[in-house]
Amino acid sequence: MSELVLGELPRLATRPSRRNLSAYHAAYVALAEALRDGGAPLLTADARFARAARAHGRAEVLLAR
């Protein structure tokens, strides 16, 4: 599993500001993408992060209110 996530980090974190994601947040998006087929969404209470993660397009993102 860690190989899947680590394989995605360079792609996501190369230009974090361009995607409105810090490298820290990009790691969570990569994990959610790797676990997507297992039905594990990305859950966050940070609306700005949720918008940026959704714009990335591959992870299911749920916003907790």
HTML snippet that shows the backbone in 3Dmol.js (N, CA, C, O; Angstrom):
<script src="https://3Dmol.org/build/3Dmol-min.js"></script>
<div id="view" style="width:600px;height:400px;position:relative"></div>
<script>
const pdb = `
ATOM      1  N   MET A   1       0.825  -1.194   0.000  1.00  0.00           N
ATOM      2  CA  MET A   1       0.000   0.000   0.000  1.00  0.00           C
ATOM      3  C   MET A   1       0.865   1.252   0.000  1.00  0.00           C
ATOM      4  O   MET A   1       0.603   2.182  -0.762  1.00  0.00           O
ATOM      5  N   SER A   2       1.899   1.290   0.848  1.00  0.00           N
ATOM      6  CA  SER A   2       2.718   2.502   0.923  1.00  0.00           C
ATOM      7  C   SER A   2       3.375   2.796  -0.409  1.00  0.00           C
ATOM      8  O   SER A   2       3.597   3.964  -0.730  1.00  0.00           O
ATOM      9  N   GLU A   3       3.698   1.766  -1.209  1.00  0.00           N
ATOM     10  CA  GLU A   3       4.290   2.001  -2.511  1.00  0.00           C
ATOM     11  C   GLU A   3       3.312   2.740  -3.427  1.00  0.00           C
ATOM     12  O   GLU A   3       3.722   3.597  -4.209  1.00  0.00           O
ATOM     13  N   LEU A   4       2.024   2.410  -3.331  1.00  0.00           N
ATOM     14  CA  LEU A   4       1.020   3.092  -4.136  1.00  0.00           C
ATOM     15  C   LEU A   4       0.940   4.566  -3.784  1.00  0.00           C
ATOM     16  O   LEU A   4       0.918   5.421  -4.669  1.00  0.00           O
ATOM     17  N   VAL A   5       0.897   4.862  -2.509  1.00  0.00           N
ATOM     18  CA  VAL A   5       0.777   6.247  -2.057  1.00  0.00           C
ATOM     19  C   VAL A   5       2.041   7.019  -2.396  1.00  0.00           C
ATOM     20  O   VAL A   5       1.970   8.126  -2.930  1.00  0.00           O
ATOM     21  N   LEU A   6       3.194   6.445  -2.091  1.00  0.00           N
ATOM     22  CA  LEU A   6       4.449   7.127  -2.359  1.00  0.00           C
ATOM     23  C   LEU A   6       4.664   7.339  -3.850  1.00  0.00           C
ATOM     24  O   LEU A   6       5.313   8.307  -4.249  1.00  0.00           O
ATOM     25  N   GLY A   7       4.136   6.460  -4.668  1.00  0.00           N
ATOM     26  CA  GLY A   7       4.235   6.627  -6.110  1.00  0.00           C
ATOM     27  C   GLY A   7       3.454   7.823  -6.615  1.00  0.00           C
ATOM     28  O   GLY A   7       3.817   8.408  -7.636  1.00  0.00           O
ATOM     29  N   GLU A   8       2.396   8.196  -5.928  1.00  0.00           N
ATOM     30  CA  GLU A   8       1.568   9.323  -6.329  1.00  0.00           C
ATOM     31  C   GLU A   8       2.082  10.668  -5.819  1.00  0.00           C
ATOM     32  O   GLU A   8       1.763  11.705  -6.399  1.00  0.00           O
ATOM     33  N   LEU A   9       2.862  10.667  -4.761  1.00  0.00           N
ATOM     34  CA  LEU A   9       3.302  11.930  -4.159  1.00  0.00           C
ATOM     35  C   LEU A   9       4.068  12.829  -5.115  1.00  0.00           C
ATOM     36  O   LEU A   9       3.771  14.023  -5.167  1.00  0.00           O
ATOM     37  N   PRO A  10       5.029  12.332  -5.871  1.00  0.00           N
ATOM     38  CA  PRO A  10       5.745  13.249  -6.756  1.00  0.00           C
ATOM     39  C   PRO A  10       4.820  13.954  -7.734  1.00  0.00           C
ATOM     40  O   PRO A  10       4.991  15.143  -8.005  1.00  0.00           O
ATOM     41  N   ARG A  11       3.848  13.235  -8.262  1.00  0.00           N
ATOM     42  CA  ARG A  11       2.911  13.840  -9.218  1.00  0.00           C
ATOM     43  C   ARG A  11       2.077  14.934  -8.568  1.00  0.00           C
ATOM     44  O   ARG A  11       1.838  15.976  -9.179  1.00  0.00           O
ATOM     45  N   LEU A  12       1.633  14.709  -7.336  1.00  0.00           N
ATOM     46  CA  LEU A  12       0.777  15.665  -6.656  1.00  0.00           C
ATOM     47  C   LEU A  12       1.559  16.817  -6.039  1.00  0.00           C
ATOM     48  O   LEU A  12       1.082  17.951  -6.021  1.00  0.00           O
ATOM     49  N   ALA A  13       2.742  16.538  -5.539  1.00  0.00           N
ATOM     50  CA  ALA A  13       3.480  17.545  -4.775  1.00  0.00           C
ATOM     51  C   ALA A  13       4.485  18.330  -5.598  1.00  0.00           C
ATOM     52  O   ALA A  13       5.162  19.207  -5.060  1.00  0.00           O
ATOM     53  N   THR A  14       4.600  18.043  -6.876  1.00  0.00           N
ATOM     54  CA  THR A  14       5.564  18.753  -7.695  1.00  0.00           C
ATOM     55  C   THR A  14       5.286  20.248  -7.690  1.00  0.00           C
ATOM     56  O   THR A  14       6.196  21.055  -7.504  1.00  0.00           O
ATOM     57  N   ARG A  15       4.055  20.604  -7.890  1.00  0.00           N
ATOM     58  CA  ARG A  15       3.655  22.011  -7.874  1.00  0.00           C
ATOM     59  C   ARG A  15       2.427  22.163  -6.982  1.00  0.00           C
ATOM     60  O   ARG A  15       1.331  22.411  -7.484  1.00  0.00           O
ATOM     61  N   PRO A  16       2.594  22.018  -5.661  1.00  0.00           N
ATOM     62  CA  PRO A  16       1.428  22.045  -4.768  1.00  0.00           C
ATOM     63  C   PRO A  16       0.611  23.326  -4.872  1.00  0.00           C
ATOM     64  O   PRO A  16      -0.619  23.270  -4.841  1.00  0.00           O
ATOM     65  N   SER A  17       1.269  24.484  -4.994  1.00  0.00           N
ATOM     66  CA  SER A  17       0.508  25.732  -5.026  1.00  0.00           C
ATOM     67  C   SER A  17      -0.326  25.837  -6.295  1.00  0.00           C
ATOM     68  O   SER A  17      -1.383  26.468  -6.297  1.00  0.00           O
ATOM     69  N   ARG A  18       0.145  25.221  -7.373  1.00  0.00           N
ATOM     70  CA  ARG A  18      -0.614  25.240  -8.618  1.00  0.00           C
ATOM     71  C   ARG A  18      -1.931  24.486  -8.454  1.00  0.00           C
ATOM     72  O   ARG A  18      -2.933  24.844  -9.073  1.00  0.00           O
ATOM     73  N   ARG A  19      -1.932  23.460  -7.634  1.00  0.00           N
ATOM     74  CA  ARG A  19      -3.142  22.677  -7.392  1.00  0.00           C
ATOM     75  C   ARG A  19      -3.862  23.148  -6.126  1.00  0.00           C
ATOM     76  O   ARG A  19      -4.860  22.550  -5.722  1.00  0.00           O
ATOM     77  N   ASN A  20      -3.370  24.194  -5.513  1.00  0.00           N
ATOM     78  CA  ASN A  20      -3.917  24.684  -4.251  1.00  0.00           C
ATOM     79  C   ASN A  20      -3.815  23.647  -3.150  1.00  0.00           C
ATOM     80  O   ASN A  20      -4.643  23.611  -2.240  1.00  0.00           O
ATOM     81  N   LEU A  21      -2.794  22.802  -3.237  1.00  0.00           N
ATOM     82  CA  LEU A  21      -2.554  21.781  -2.225  1.00  0.00           C
ATOM     83  C   LEU A  21      -1.122  21.895  -1.726  1.00  0.00           C
ATOM     84  O   LEU A  21      -0.189  22.024  -2.519  1.00  0.00           O
ATOM     85  N   SER A  22      -0.954  21.848  -0.423  1.00  0.00           N
ATOM     86  CA  SER A  22       0.398  21.750   0.127  1.00  0.00           C
ATOM     87  C   SER A  22       0.858  20.311  -0.063  1.00  0.00           C
ATOM     88  O   SER A  22       0.047  19.432  -0.353  1.00  0.00           O
ATOM     89  N   ALA A  23       2.142  20.070   0.097  1.00  0.00           N
ATOM     90  CA  ALA A  23       2.643  18.699   0.006  1.00  0.00           C
ATOM     91  C   ALA A  23       1.979  17.831   1.073  1.00  0.00           C
ATOM     92  O   ALA A  23       1.698  16.656   0.837  1.00  0.00           O
ATOM     93  N   TYR A  24       1.734  18.405   2.233  1.00  0.00           N
ATOM     94  CA  TYR A  24       1.057  17.701   3.334  1.00  0.00           C
ATOM     95  C   TYR A  24      -0.333  17.241   2.892  1.00  0.00           C
ATOM     96  O   TYR A  24      -0.691  16.077   3.072  1.00  0.00           O
ATOM     97  N   HIS A  25      -1.115  18.159   2.313  1.00  0.00           N
ATOM     98  CA  HIS A  25      -2.459  17.815   1.871  1.00  0.00           C
ATOM     99  C   HIS A  25      -2.426  16.871   0.672  1.00  0.00           C
ATOM    100  O   HIS A  25      -3.290  16.005   0.537  1.00  0.00           O
ATOM    101  N   ALA A  26      -1.434  17.038  -0.194  1.00  0.00           N
ATOM    102  CA  ALA A  26      -1.309  16.166  -1.364  1.00  0.00           C
ATOM    103  C   ALA A  26      -1.125  14.713  -0.940  1.00  0.00           C
ATOM    104  O   ALA A  26      -1.584  13.803  -1.630  1.00  0.00           O
ATOM    105  N   ALA A  27      -0.458  14.491   0.189  1.00  0.00           N
ATOM    106  CA  ALA A  27      -0.278  13.128   0.693  1.00  0.00           C
ATOM    107  C   ALA A  27      -1.624  12.501   1.038  1.00  0.00           C
ATOM    108  O   ALA A  27      -1.846  11.322   0.762  1.00  0.00           O
ATOM    109  N   TYR A  28      -2.517  13.272   1.636  1.00  0.00           N
ATOM    110  CA  TYR A  28      -3.846  12.746   1.964  1.00  0.00           C
ATOM    111  C   TYR A  28      -4.664  12.473   0.702  1.00  0.00           C
ATOM    112  O   TYR A  28      -5.398  11.487   0.639  1.00  0.00           O
ATOM    113  N   VAL A  29      -4.540  13.334  -0.292  1.00  0.00           N
ATOM    114  CA  VAL A  29      -5.246  13.113  -1.548  1.00  0.00           C
ATOM    115  C   VAL A  29      -4.718  11.847  -2.219  1.00  0.00           C
ATOM    116  O   VAL A  29      -5.498  11.049  -2.739  1.00  0.00           O
ATOM    117  N   ALA A  30      -3.404  11.661  -2.209  1.00  0.00           N
ATOM    118  CA  ALA A  30      -2.811  10.456  -2.800  1.00  0.00           C
ATOM    119  C   ALA A  30      -3.300   9.201  -2.084  1.00  0.00           C
ATOM    120  O   ALA A  30      -3.602   8.197  -2.729  1.00  0.00           O
ATOM    121  N   LEU A  31      -3.380   9.253  -0.774  1.00  0.00           N
ATOM    122  CA  LEU A  31      -3.878   8.106  -0.015  1.00  0.00           C
ATOM    123  C   LEU A  31      -5.335   7.823  -0.354  1.00  0.00           C
ATOM    124  O   LEU A  31      -5.713   6.667  -0.545  1.00  0.00           O
ATOM    125  N   ALA A  32      -6.152   8.860  -0.431  1.00  0.00           N
ATOM    126  CA  ALA A  32      -7.571   8.668  -0.777  1.00  0.00           C
ATOM    127  C   ALA A  32      -7.707   8.082  -2.182  1.00  0.00           C
ATOM    128  O   ALA A  32      -8.566   7.234  -2.424  1.00  0.00           O
ATOM    129  N   GLU A  33      -6.861   8.533  -3.105  1.00  0.00           N
ATOM    130  CA  GLU A  33      -6.903   7.984  -4.459  1.00  0.00           C
ATOM    131  C   GLU A  33      -6.499   6.513  -4.460  1.00  0.00           C
ATOM    132  O   GLU A  33      -7.111   5.700  -5.153  1.00  0.00           O
ATOM    133  N   ALA A  34      -5.478   6.172  -3.691  1.00  0.00           N
ATOM    134  CA  ALA A  34      -5.015   4.785  -3.632  1.00  0.00           C
ATOM    135  C   ALA A  34      -6.064   3.871  -3.009  1.00  0.00           C
ATOM    136  O   ALA A  34      -6.172   2.702  -3.380  1.00  0.00           O
ATOM    137  N   LEU A  35      -6.828   4.396  -2.073  1.00  0.00           N
ATOM    138  CA  LEU A  35      -7.840   3.599  -1.367  1.00  0.00           C
ATOM    139  C   LEU A  35      -9.229   3.716  -1.995  1.00  0.00           C
ATOM    140  O   LEU A  35     -10.173   3.078  -1.529  1.00  0.00           O
ATOM    141  N   ARG A  36      -9.360   4.514  -3.032  1.00  0.00           N
ATOM    142  CA  ARG A  36     -10.658   4.776  -3.656  1.00  0.00           C
ATOM    143  C   ARG A  36     -11.382   3.500  -4.057  1.00  0.00           C
ATOM    144  O   ARG A  36     -12.587   3.378  -3.834  1.00  0.00           O
ATOM    145  N   ASP A  37     -10.669   2.555  -4.641  1.00  0.00           N
ATOM    146  CA  ASP A  37     -11.316   1.312  -5.082  1.00  0.00           C
ATOM    147  C   ASP A  37     -11.844   0.497  -3.915  1.00  0.00           C
ATOM    148  O   ASP A  37     -12.749  -0.319  -4.089  1.00  0.00           O
ATOM    149  N   GLY A  38     -11.290   0.707  -2.727  1.00  0.00           N
ATOM    150  CA  GLY A  38     -11.769   0.028  -1.531  1.00  0.00           C
ATOM    151  C   GLY A  38     -12.916   0.759  -0.864  1.00  0.00           C
ATOM    152  O   GLY A  38     -13.417   0.307   0.166  1.00  0.00           O
ATOM    153  N   GLY A  39     -13.346   1.884  -1.429  1.00  0.00           N
ATOM    154  CA  GLY A  39     -14.476   2.629  -0.905  1.00  0.00           C
ATOM    155  C   GLY A  39     -14.135   3.558   0.245  1.00  0.00           C
ATOM    156  O   GLY A  39     -15.012   3.890   1.042  1.00  0.00           O
ATOM    157  N   ALA A  40     -12.878   3.987   0.352  1.00  0.00           N
ATOM    158  CA  ALA A  40     -12.463   4.875   1.440  1.00  0.00           C
ATOM    159  C   ALA A  40     -12.399   6.317   0.933  1.00  0.00           C
ATOM    160  O   ALA A  40     -11.451   6.674   0.233  1.00  0.00           O
ATOM    161  N   PRO A  41     -13.379   7.146   1.269  1.00  0.00           N
ATOM    162  CA  PRO A  41     -13.347   8.538   0.822  1.00  0.00           C
ATOM    163  C   PRO A  41     -12.420   9.383   1.697  1.00  0.00           C
ATOM    164  O   PRO A  41     -12.007   8.967   2.780  1.00  0.00           O
ATOM    165  N   LEU A  42     -12.111  10.561   1.204  1.00  0.00           N
ATOM    166  CA  LEU A  42     -11.350  11.539   1.968  1.00  0.00           C
ATOM    167  C   LEU A  42     -12.370  12.378   2.737  1.00  0.00           C
ATOM    168  O   LEU A  42     -13.217  13.030   2.126  1.00  0.00           O
ATOM    169  N   LEU A  43     -12.301  12.368   4.046  1.00  0.00           N
ATOM    170  CA  LEU A  43     -13.226  13.113   4.897  1.00  0.00           C
ATOM    171  C   LEU A  43     -12.482  14.256   5.554  1.00  0.00           C
ATOM    172  O   LEU A  43     -11.455  14.042   6.198  1.00  0.00           O
ATOM    173  N   THR A  44     -12.994  15.477   5.397  1.00  0.00           N
ATOM    174  CA  THR A  44     -12.345  16.644   5.978  1.00  0.00           C
ATOM    175  C   THR A  44     -13.400  17.661   6.412  1.00  0.00           C
ATOM    176  O   THR A  44     -14.515  17.682   5.892  1.00  0.00           O
ATOM    177  N   ALA A  45     -13.023  18.495   7.369  1.00  0.00           N
ATOM    178  CA  ALA A  45     -13.881  19.604   7.788  1.00  0.00           C
ATOM    179  C   ALA A  45     -13.365  20.914   7.204  1.00  0.00           C
ATOM    180  O   ALA A  45     -13.942  21.972   7.455  1.00  0.00           O
ATOM    181  N   ASP A  46     -12.296  20.854   6.433  1.00  0.00           N
ATOM    182  CA  ASP A  46     -11.674  22.035   5.835  1.00  0.00           C
ATOM    183  C   ASP A  46     -12.249  22.246   4.435  1.00  0.00           C
ATOM    184  O   ASP A  46     -11.891  21.528   3.501  1.00  0.00           O
ATOM    185  N   ALA A  47     -13.133  23.219   4.289  1.00  0.00           N
ATOM    186  CA  ALA A  47     -13.833  23.449   3.023  1.00  0.00           C
ATOM    187  C   ALA A  47     -12.865  23.816   1.905  1.00  0.00           C
ATOM    188  O   ALA A  47     -13.048  23.380   0.769  1.00  0.00           O
ATOM    189  N   ARG A  48     -11.858  24.596   2.199  1.00  0.00           N
ATOM    190  CA  ARG A  48     -10.896  24.988   1.168  1.00  0.00           C
ATOM    191  C   ARG A  48     -10.116  23.772   0.656  1.00  0.00           C
ATOM    192  O   ARG A  48      -9.899  23.627  -0.548  1.00  0.00           O
ATOM    193  N   PHE A  49      -9.702  22.913   1.570  1.00  0.00           N
ATOM    194  CA  PHE A  49      -9.010  21.682   1.181  1.00  0.00           C
ATOM    195  C   PHE A  49      -9.938  20.787   0.380  1.00  0.00           C
ATOM    196  O   PHE A  49      -9.512  20.191  -0.610  1.00  0.00           O
ATOM    197  N   ALA A  50     -11.188  20.679   0.783  1.00  0.00           N
ATOM    198  CA  ALA A  50     -12.152  19.841   0.061  1.00  0.00           C
ATOM    199  C   ALA A  50     -12.312  20.319  -1.379  1.00  0.00           C
ATOM    200  O   ALA A  50     -12.336  19.506  -2.303  1.00  0.00           O
ATOM    201  N   ARG A  51     -12.420  21.629  -1.575  1.00  0.00           N
ATOM    202  CA  ARG A  51     -12.542  22.176  -2.937  1.00  0.00           C
ATOM    203  C   ARG A  51     -11.302  21.847  -3.769  1.00  0.00           C
ATOM    204  O   ARG A  51     -11.418  21.429  -4.921  1.00  0.00           O
ATOM    205  N   ALA A  52     -10.124  22.034  -3.190  1.00  0.00           N
ATOM    206  CA  ALA A  52      -8.879  21.758  -3.914  1.00  0.00           C
ATOM    207  C   ALA A  52      -8.763  20.272  -4.242  1.00  0.00           C
ATOM    208  O   ALA A  52      -8.347  19.914  -5.344  1.00  0.00           O
ATOM    209  N   ALA A  53      -9.124  19.410  -3.303  1.00  0.00           N
ATOM    210  CA  ALA A  53      -9.048  17.964  -3.528  1.00  0.00           C
ATOM    211  C   ALA A  53     -10.049  17.537  -4.596  1.00  0.00           C
ATOM    212  O   ALA A  53      -9.735  16.686  -5.429  1.00  0.00           O
ATOM    213  N   ARG A  54     -11.236  18.109  -4.584  1.00  0.00           N
ATOM    214  CA  ARG A  54     -12.236  17.787  -5.608  1.00  0.00           C
ATOM    215  C   ARG A  54     -11.776  18.254  -6.977  1.00  0.00           C
ATOM    216  O   ARG A  54     -12.015  17.576  -7.977  1.00  0.00           O
ATOM    217  N   ALA A  55     -11.122  19.402  -7.031  1.00  0.00           N
ATOM    218  CA  ALA A  55     -10.626  19.925  -8.305  1.00  0.00           C
ATOM    219  C   ALA A  55      -9.575  18.993  -8.893  1.00  0.00           C
ATOM    220  O   ALA A  55      -9.404  18.919 -10.110  1.00  0.00           O
ATOM    221  N   HIS A  56      -8.881  18.291  -8.022  1.00  0.00           N
ATOM    222  CA  HIS A  56      -7.883  17.329  -8.491  1.00  0.00           C
ATOM    223  C   HIS A  56      -8.576  16.201  -9.240  1.00  0.00           C
ATOM    224  O   HIS A  56      -8.038  15.670 -10.211  1.00  0.00           O
ATOM    225  N   GLY A  57      -9.769  15.837  -8.786  1.00  0.00           N
ATOM    226  CA  GLY A  57     -10.635  15.009  -9.576  1.00  0.00           C
ATOM    227  C   GLY A  57     -10.715  13.509  -9.372  1.00  0.00           C
ATOM    228  O   GLY A  57     -11.684  12.904  -9.832  1.00  0.00           O
ATOM    229  N   ARG A  58      -9.754  12.864  -8.710  1.00  0.00           N
ATOM    230  CA  ARG A  58      -9.814  11.407  -8.637  1.00  0.00           C
ATOM    231  C   ARG A  58     -10.287  10.859  -7.304  1.00  0.00           C
ATOM    232  O   ARG A  58     -10.723   9.710  -7.235  1.00  0.00           O
ATOM    233  N   ALA A  59     -10.214  11.635  -6.267  1.00  0.00           N
ATOM    234  CA  ALA A  59     -10.595  11.155  -4.926  1.00  0.00           C
ATOM    235  C   ALA A  59     -12.044  11.540  -4.621  1.00  0.00           C
ATOM    236  O   ALA A  59     -12.508  12.622  -4.983  1.00  0.00           O
ATOM    237  N   GLU A  60     -12.739  10.632  -3.951  1.00  0.00           N
ATOM    238  CA  GLU A  60     -14.066  10.985  -3.444  1.00  0.00           C
ATOM    239  C   GLU A  60     -13.838  11.812  -2.178  1.00  0.00           C
ATOM    240  O   GLU A  60     -13.135  11.373  -1.268  1.00  0.00           O
ATOM    241  N   VAL A  61     -14.424  12.993  -2.119  1.00  0.00           N
ATOM    242  CA  VAL A  61     -14.193  13.912  -0.994  1.00  0.00           C
ATOM    243  C   VAL A  61     -15.524  14.201  -0.307  1.00  0.00           C
ATOM    244  O   VAL A  61     -16.499  14.584  -0.954  1.00  0.00           O
ATOM    245  N   LEU A  62     -15.551  14.017   0.994  1.00  0.00           N
ATOM    246  CA  LEU A  62     -16.726  14.321   1.807  1.00  0.00           C
ATOM    247  C   LEU A  62     -16.370  15.456   2.771  1.00  0.00           C
ATOM    248  O   LEU A  62     -15.331  15.426   3.431  1.00  0.00           O
ATOM    249  N   LEU A  63     -17.237  16.438   2.835  1.00  0.00           N
ATOM    250  CA  LEU A  63     -17.014  17.572   3.717  1.00  0.00           C
ATOM    251  C   LEU A  63     -17.871  17.395   4.973  1.00  0.00           C
ATOM    252  O   LEU A  63     -19.099  17.358   4.897  1.00  0.00           O
ATOM    253  N   ALA A  64     -17.216  17.287   6.116  1.00  0.00           N
ATOM    254  CA  ALA A  64     -17.931  17.174   7.404  1.00  0.00           C
ATOM    255  C   ALA A  64     -18.334  18.562   7.831  1.00  0.00           C
ATOM    256  O   ALA A  64     -17.566  19.516   7.706  1.00  0.00           O
ATOM    257  N   ARG A  65     -19.528  18.666   8.329  1.00  0.00           N
ATOM    258  CA  ARG A  65     -20.010  19.991   8.769  1.00  0.00           C
ATOM    259  C   ARG A  65     -20.308  19.964  10.239  1.00  0.00           C
ATOM    260  O   ARG A  65     -20.723  20.976  10.804  1.00  0.00           O
TER     261      ARG A  65
END
`;
const viewer = $3Dmol.createViewer("view");
viewer.addModel(pdb, "pdb");
viewer.setStyle({}, {cartoon: {color: "spectrum"}});
viewer.zoomTo();
viewer.render();
</script>
